[in-house]
Every structure is written in structure tokens, then in C-alpha cells.
């Protein structure tokens, strides 16, 4: 095969191994070692919790299968889990690691296995996995139904997992680029063999023989790539995974390579069988390169340019987001660590669960806030003409303002100055009272604004769900003017999402700040649950929080208590992982862009040898000889940029437009350099021929 095709095939081997690794990580998360199926318990109507646990154990023993209750790690819900096991087959349980789970990739998901007897405050609803077969699942779910547990099978097919993996870390874009690259490289390699095919045809060979030779050549090239991968990859796999679940991963890897091989063979078959037939003497004399290859290269260039441009712009956004997240770390380092309370994701009615947990959480917040162990920071955009409110960034126009609802602990950690330059703190914390901090340079009547928020806290926040016990909702406020030009941190960015998805609203400039304590009774318990669900209610003593929720019977409504700063670090790590894949995608994409540009130039020059020679000997300048092609290159680049814009990858922002311009210039530069190299290499041949 042509060396361009060989390099492309080797790159596809690397990409296939990355896809296989990511796929097995997701498979391990969805189906822990030794399990096959999953189901969701939606409701539990057993007489007691112990009775439900006993019923699950009995079902495991009855069917001789192991059942695992999947529960997020209470201290690291995004990257850790606990498997509470109901053992029905001791041998199978032991063969899959027993209580020492063979974690495949600890950086993705850390796993602990505990006996089902260790279940205490955990919600029995939610997700379970088992090693039962598909035929056994209806009977198993029926047995649970008889015990008072409503369960539905929730097994995700492998194809669904593959689609999920394609969406992670930009693997989908890399896969699309790889398929286009393989198609172009193989077609170009086959087109370069047309003289060889012509000579074979003189000796009686048929097209089937040519096809067999190309398949063998592709197989040999892939074999070399796999051999190198084994030599290099096995030690790396040992370092990363300690060879845990190695057989399972090898099965996934073999399946991935089988798909890759099938794709390659299919592309070879299409390239060989669609190669236009030509008269043998004409080919041997130097038939022009097929226009089909040039058109394929042009189409590839448009598609890949759109993907690479969108990936580059997204990468720049990720870099900026990571830098911004790291810059905000100093705000998390002030004072004791803060913890976010994660709502349960178990089945059932979320609203009913929240209403049931609200009184307990409200009481815990009141007690912990009195001890200085709760921080409240809720940014809301208030629109004066509509009276609406919602969480978000700075207002888009002059019809509204930002409100930041905080408590006194926020003012202990974040410095806010009044109009005289004094630090604000130790504000009144009495029933029905709140303090409104208004920037001194703000237009409008401060008293009118206060009246608006007296109504807001008295008629809305206090009345969401049942009011707090003893609350009268008779709001009374006081205005304190603050110095203008203050950027206040909102303690955002704590969701387990990549950093670039959490940059909006990290800081607010000159907001109206409402200091409202739990003792005021102006924030209902149900609203505190809402704030907790948005990571706007943070705690400095997780053990006190845990014990308080257990004491009030509300702990099972929450799946975990996570360190908020760790969540920020996790979001940065997710963005950095995407950046690593971006580097691979960009390298692959630029390789294909250069490849497509070279193929287009080869086809163009090969089909215009005579006009090029005439222009050359008559002293026509380079731009005059190739003006049409260069205009076409600009048009193709413009088409790729336009495709990226239509897909949403390019916006009318200065940075995006600058990146698009750089891409266009580079594409034209590659075309110019390729044509000059072609002319310099084949000038003597042109003189001899013409």
C-alpha cells in the first residue's frame, strides 16, 4: 500500500484502542465485573426496610445469582460507588474479586464492595445489577414484586454504551475524521496502483486478483500496527489497570479491532471495484489521475476542516475555562472546606421526596447556621418589568439586576465593603428580618427596591411549600449601601461537569445582596432543598450534617455529601481529559487536511501537466498559472468554515473569526507549498515529455 495509507491505518489502530479502553470503562460503570443485567427498584412497600433487604437476599439465594445495589460513594458521588452485595452464588462472587473489587481504571470510578447488611440510611430504591441471564430476569423481578418492590429492567445495550462513549472526549469527531481519512487514503493508494493493475491485466489477472492483493496488503499493514501496539500497549495497560479485568477488556478490544478490520476491508472493496476501467496502453503511457479521487479529497477537506475548526475553538474555550477555574481556587481555600449535599437519584416522585425531606433539612440548616457551619450563595436575575427571577449571569439589558441571596457566613468568607469602605458583617439575625445591600451607584430608589424585596421574601420565598415552623412571613428589611465596583464570588462551578460548561455566573458585578438568615424564617425548608439541589447551600461540617439528617429521618433523600472544592477539581480534570482528546483529534484532523490538500494538488497537477508546462516556459508567474486552483482552495476552506458555522461550532466572535482566518491562510499555504514541490520535482520530467 501507499505509505500515506499505511500511516493512516496505523493511526486508526491507535484510535481503535482508545475507543476500546473508553468503552470498557463505561461498561465497567454500567455492568460491574461479573454482572450481565440491571434493573431499577422504583418503589418499596415492604413492611420494614429490614424486610425488604431480607426479601432481596432471599431472591438472590432462590435464583443462585448475585445482586448488587449500586449506591454513590457518600463522599465522592461522581467518581466513587459502593456495591452492596446480596450473595446467591458464593463461587461466582469470589471469582470476580469478592469484596476486593478489581477496579479497572480508578481515575474513572473507584469501587467498594460491602455486604448488604451494611445498608443503613441508604435508599433501597434505585439501580441494581446482577449476573442473572435475560431469561431469568422476569422471574427475578416477579419475586421482588411479590415482596413489595416494584422493579423494572434497565439494561443498556452495548450499542447504547458505544454511542455514549462516542459523545465523550470528542471521540465521535475523531471517529468521523478517521473514517474519512481511511476512505481517502485507501482510494488514493488504489488509484496510485493503476499501472500495476494494467500490467497484471496484460498477464491475465482479473479485478478479483487486484482486490485480493489490496486486502492482503491492508491486512499486513494492520498486522504490523497491532504487533507494535501489543509491544508498547501491554506494559502501559499494566501500569494503568494492573491487568484488572484484563480478559474482559481484551474481548472488547478484539471486537473493536474486528469492526475496524471490517470497515477497512469494506473501503478497500469499494475503492477497487469502483476504480474506473481504462485502456491498458493509455494507462502505461501515463493516464491522468482520476478526477474522482480529487473530488473525494475536496469533500473530505470540507468535512474535516469543519470538524477541526470546531474542535480547535472548543479547545480554546476549554483552556480558558480551566484557567478561570484554577484562578477561583483561592476562594475555595478561604476558611474550612465546604461540602455540597447531593439529592438522591432513586426512583419515585422527586417532589414527594423533597417535601418529605424539607422539614428535616430546614431544621439542620437552622442549627448549623447558628454555629457558623452553613454558607448560602444564590445568584438570581431579577427582571423588574416582569417580576420574574432565575439563576444566571449578568442581565442582558437594563431592565433587571442581579440579586445574590447570602447568609452571614458568606460575608465572613467574602469581603464586601459598605459605601464608607468598612467591611460588612455581623448583621442582625432575627425572625422576619433581612438586610439588603445596594450598590451606592445604582440608579433608582433604594427604598422602592427594599419594598419590592419585602414582598418577595414575605410572599414568595417564605411561602414555597409549608413555611418554616413558627414563621409568620412578615418580612422587614433594612438597606445598607455598598461601595461600587465589587465582584462577588457565587461559589458556583461545583457540578460534575467539564469546566467549560460551568463558567457562567461564577462572579457577579455590583449585585444587590440580600442577607437572609435561617433564623429569619423567610426562606422555607422546601426552598432550602432547592438551593441544595443547585449546590447553592454549602456546609463546613459534613459529619454534623450527616448526623443531623439521620436524626431527623431525612438522610435517605440525599445520595452523598461531596467536597465542593473537589468537585471543582473534578470538573477541571474532565475538561483536561477532553483537552487531551482534543490534541489527538487535532493531530488526526490536521494530518487528514494536509493529506487531502496533497491529494487534490496531485490530481490537479497530474491533469494539467501540459498547461502548467506551457505557462512555465513562457514565464508566467506562479499566481497566474494557478489562480483558479488557489481560488478554489479558498472556496473549499470557506465552505468548511461555513459548515462549522451552520453546525454551531463557529460564532461571530472575534476569537472564532480569527481562528477561522488562520485556518484559511494555512490551507492556502499548504496548497501553494504542495504545488511548488510538485513543480520542482517533476520539472525535468515535464521538459522531457513536452
ABEGO torsion letter per residue (X at the ends): XBAAAAAAAAAAAAAAAAAAAAAAAAAAAABBBGBABBBBBABBABABAAAAAAAAAAAAAAAGBBBBBBBBBAABAAABBBBBBBBABAAAAAAAGEABBBBABAAABBBBBBBAAABBABBABEBBBBABBAAAAAAAAAAAAAAGBBBBBABBBAAAAAAAAAABGGAAAAAAAAAAAAAAAAAAAAAAAAAAAAAAAAAGBBAAAAAAAAAAAAAAAAAAAAAAAAAAAAAAAAAAAGGBGAAAAAAAAAAAAAAAAAAAAAAAAAAAAABBBBBAAAAAAGBBBBAAAAAAAAAAAAAAAAAAAAAAAAAAAAAAAAAAAAAAAAAAABEBBBBBBBBBABBEBAAAAAAAAAAAAAAAAAAAAAAGABBBBBBBBBBAAAGBBBBEBBBABAABBBBBBBBAAAAAABBBBBAAGBBBBGBBBBBGBBBBBBBAABBEBAAAAAAAAAAAAAAAAAABEBBBBGBAGBBBBBBBBBBBGBBBBAGBGABBBBAAAAABGABBBGBBBBBBBAAAGABBAAAAAAAAAAGABBBABAAAAAAAAAAAGAAAABABBBBAAAAAAAAAAAAAAAAAAAAAAAAAAAAAAAAAAAAAAAAAAAAAAAAAAAAAAAGBBAAAAAAAAAAAAAAAAAAAAAAAAAAGABBBBAAAAAAAAAAAAAAAAAAAAAAAAAAAAAAAAAAAAX
